[in-house]
Amino acid sequence: MLWFSLAVLLMLFTLAWAVQRLTANAGYVDVAWSFGTGIVGLGYLLVGDGEAWPRWVAGGLLTLWALRLGGHILSRVVGEGSEDGRYAAMRERLGAAAQPVFLLVFWVQAGLAWAFSLPFWVIGHQPDFIPLFVNLGLAVGVVAIVGEALADRQLARFKARPDSHGRTCREGLWRYSRHPNYFFEWLHWFSYPLIAAVAAPHGAWLWLLPVAMFLFLWFVTGIPYTEKQALKSRGDDYREYQRTTSPFIPWRPRA
């Protein structure tokens, strides 16, 4: 089933690439990543023969996360009409070679979705569990998903205001972190190592999940591109925001 799920993800991301080609909007790769990871992970949990409570908790968190994040990104991709600045810059820089490179990017994202779904295979076959850690994982997951949804809603509400153009959101969670949505996305991936804890065979490697997510957000696909675009569109206002506001973990603003 592991190899079958990888094949399914490759087909899903190839379809997303075809939609990207028709719409000239590569943001569909992020939609496919959220929904693809959720679908494959739920499949692992459903066919697993492990203890029911860890599977129910992990399945509930995964479903809530995938529907919330995937739905949010889909509404943004469809509603805004313009391509995310990261992908638009890639498309402009690559020129005629854009489509083959985008296809490769989509397939790499399929591989990452497969890798991030593997913890649910471990939890699905978990023969035992520690109630304290499973419940702690549930609490962390709920806080993370609610926090990320709140950050996205606060930012969307700010952007909808007529006076927001050229300005940086400093409202709500955005007063304490330049990327609260990324912080809570990272926090969410601590849930599954806690659910597996020491009760799942080979469960210790699940702690690589939050490490990998942090590295991607901090160095690769998240913060660097987002801040580059913000400096380009908001200039000195964003530089002042960088000076006074924590880059990731919510913290008291500097004077």
C-alpha positions in Angstrom: 0.0 0.0 0.0 2.9 2.4 0.6 4.0 2.2 -3.0 0.4 2.4 -4.2 -0.1 5.6 -2.2 3.0 7.1 -3.8 1.6 6.3 -7.2 -1.7 7.9 -6.3 0.0 11.1 -5.1 2.1 11.3 -8.3 -1.1 11.1 -10.3 -2.8 13.7 -8.1 0.0 16.1 -8.5 0.3 15.6 -12.2 -3.4 16.5 -12.4 -2.7 19.6 -10.3 0.1 20.5 -12.7 -2.3 20.2 -15.6 -4.7 22.6 -13.8 -1.7 24.9 -13.3 -1.0 24.9 -16.9 -4.5 25.8 -17.8 -4.8 28.6 -15.2 -1.2 29.8 -15.2 -1.3 29.6 -11.4 1.1 27.2 -9.7 -0.6 27.7 -6.3 -2.5 24.5 -6.9 0.6 22.6 -5.8 0.0 23.8 -2.2 -3.7 22.7 -2.5 -2.6 19.3 -3.7 -0.1 19.0 -0.9 -2.6 19.6 1.9 -5.4 17.4 0.5 -3.0 14.7 -0.7 -1.2 14.3 2.6 -4.6 14.2 4.4 -6.1 11.6 2.0 -3.1 9.2 2.1 -2.6 9.6 5.8 -6.3 8.8 6.5 -6.0 5.8 4.2 -3.2 4.4 6.4 -5.1 5.0 9.6 -8.2 3.3 8.1 -6.5 0.1 7.0 -4.3 -0.1 10.1 -4.9 -2.8 12.7 -3.4 -0.9 15.7 -5.1 0.5 18.8 -8.3 2.5 18.0 -7.8 5.6 20.2 -4.5 6.8 18.7 -5.9 6.2 15.2 -9.1 8.2 16.0 -7.2 11.1 17.5 -4.6 11.2 14.7 -7.4 10.9 12.1 -9.5 13.6 13.6 -6.5 16.0 13.7 -5.4 15.2 10.2 -8.9 15.6 8.7 -9.4 19.0 10.5 -5.9 20.1 9.4 -6.3 19.0 5.7 -9.8 20.5 5.2 -8.9 23.7 7.0 -5.5 24.4 5.3 -6.5 22.9 1.9 -9.7 24.9 1.8 -8.0 28.1 2.8 -5.3 27.8 0.2 -7.9 26.8 -2.5 -10.1 29.8 -1.7 -7.0 32.1 -1.9 -5.8 30.6 -5.2 -9.2 30.8 -6.8 -10.3 34.1 -5.2 -7.3 36.3 -5.6 -6.9 35.5 -9.3 -3.2 36.3 -9.3 -0.3 33.8 -8.8 1.7 33.7 -5.6 4.7 35.9 -5.9 7.1 32.9 -5.4 5.7 31.0 -8.4 5.3 34.1 -10.5 8.9 35.0 -10.1 9.9 31.4 -11.0 7.7 31.5 -14.1 9.2 34.8 -15.3 12.8 33.7 -14.6 12.4 30.3 -16.4 10.5 31.5 -19.4 10.0 28.7 -22.0 11.4 26.1 -19.5 8.8 26.9 -16.9 6.4 24.0 -17.5 9.0 21.1 -17.4 10.5 22.6 -14.2 7.0 23.1 -12.6 6.2 19.4 -13.4 9.4 18.4 -11.5 8.5 20.7 -8.6 5.0 19.2 -8.4 6.5 15.6 -8.4 8.9 16.6 -5.7 6.0 18.0 -3.6 4.2 14.6 -4.2 7.2 12.9 -2.7 7.2 15.3 0.3 3.4 14.7 0.8 4.2 10.9 0.8 7.0 11.4 3.4 4.7 13.5 5.7 2.0 10.9 5.4 4.2 8.0 6.6 3.7 8.8 10.4 0.1 7.8 10.0 1.2 4.4 8.8 3.2 4.0 12.1 0.2 5.2 14.2 -2.2 3.0 12.2 -0.3 -0.1 13.2 0.5 1.1 16.8 0.0 -2.0 19.0 -0.2 0.0 22.3 -0.5 3.6 23.5 0.1 5.8 26.5 -3.2 7.8 27.2 -1.3 10.8 28.6 0.8 11.3 25.5 -2.1 10.7 23.1 -4.3 13.3 24.9 -1.4 15.7 25.0 -0.9 15.3 21.3 -4.6 16.0 20.8 -4.4 19.2 22.8 -1.3 20.4 20.9 -2.9 19.6 17.6 -6.2 21.5 18.4 -4.3 24.6 19.7 -2.1 24.6 16.6 -4.9 24.2 14.1 -7.1 26.9 15.8 -4.1 29.2 16.1 -3.2 28.9 12.4 -6.8 29.4 11.4 -7.0 32.5 13.6 -3.8 34.0 12.1 -5.0 33.4 8.6 -8.4 35.0 9.4 -6.8 38.1 11.0 -4.5 38.6 8.0 -7.4 38.2 5.5 -9.5 40.7 7.5 -6.6 43.2 7.5 -6.0 42.8 3.7 -9.8 43.4 3.0 -9.5 46.9 4.5 -9.2 49.7 2.0 -6.3 51.3 3.9 -4.1 48.1 4.1 -2.3 48.6 0.8 1.4 49.0 1.3 1.1 48.4 5.0 1.9 45.4 7.3 -0.6 43.6 9.5 0.3 44.1 13.1 -3.1 43.0 14.5 -3.8 40.0 16.8 -1.2 37.3 16.5 0.7 39.3 13.9 1.7 41.7 16.6 3.8 39.0 18.3 5.2 37.1 15.3 5.9 37.9 11.6 4.7 34.5 10.7 2.2 33.1 13.3 0.6 30.9 10.6 3.9 29.2 10.0 4.6 28.9 13.7 1.3 27.1 14.3 1.8 24.9 11.2 5.1 23.8 12.7 3.5 23.2 16.1 0.8 21.0 14.6 3.5 18.4 13.5 4.4 17.8 17.2 1.0 16.1 17.7 1.8 12.9 15.9 5.2 12.1 17.6 3.4 12.6 20.9 0.5 10.3 19.9 3.0 7.6 18.9 5.4 8.4 21.8 7.3 5.3 23.0 4.4 2.9 22.3 4.7 2.6 18.5 7.6 0.5 17.1 10.0 2.8 15.2 8.0 5.8 16.5 11.0 7.8 17.6 11.8 8.9 14.0 8.5 10.8 13.9 10.3 13.6 15.8 12.0 14.3 12.5 8.6 15.7 11.3 8.7 19.0 13.2 12.4 19.3 12.5 11.8 18.9 8.8 8.9 21.3 8.8 10.9 23.9 10.6 13.8 23.6 8.1 11.4 23.9 5.1 9.6 27.0 6.6 12.8 28.7 7.8 15.2 28.0 4.9 13.3 26.8 1.8 9.6 27.5 0.9 8.3 29.7 3.7 9.9 32.7 5.4 12.7 33.6 2.9 10.3 34.0 -0.1 7.5 35.6 1.9 9.8 38.2 3.5 11.5 38.9 0.1 8.1 39.7 -1.4 7.0 41.7 1.6 10.1 43.9 1.4 9.5 44.4 -2.3 5.9 45.5 -1.8 6.0 47.2 1.6 9.6 48.5 1.9 10.4 50.5 5.0 7.2 49.6 6.7 8.2 46.0 6.6 11.8 46.7 7.6 10.5 48.4 10.7 8.2 45.3 11.3 11.3 43.1 11.0 13.2 45.2 13.5 10.4 45.1 16.2 8.7 41.7 15.7 9.8 38.1 16.4 10.4 36.2 13.1 8.7 33.0 14.2 7.9 32.1 17.8 5.3 34.6 19.2 7.0 37.0 21.6 6.6 40.5 23.0 7.4 43.2 20.4 10.6 45.2 20.8 10.2 48.9 21.8 
